[in-house]
Amino acid sequence: MLIGKRLKELRKAKGLTQEQLGELVNVTKVSICCYENGTRTPNLDTFQDLLNVLEVSADYLLGKDIKASVMKDNEVLYSIKIPKELADLYEELLLDKNLLRKVTDNDPKRMVELIDKILK
């Protein structure tokens, strides 16, 4: 189950144990374990608490594509839909700050080329 996989990745990226995350969202360690294993799903209140604590959108946790909007003065100038795969790659880059350096051998020109290819 994608929710469980993402939940576990995000929890670990924040340096939290299952018990610590459970305390932050008012559920037991066993509940967090069950969410991560896909044997139980959180109720709506707990789901919202998880989103807040982990600082992610519901779309991301549910594995849906992400819609990003460019705004100016509280007005949407344009919106784009980011495919799930690209959102996943972006999340990986956020979780591992050195990943881009590893992939590009720390060569700034290669980094720009890789990012350009991803965006096309």
Summary of the structure (lengths in Angstrom):
residues: 120
radius of gyration: 16.9
end to end distance: 29.5
largest distance: 47.6
contacts: 288
relative contact order: 0.10
helix: 62%
strand: 12%
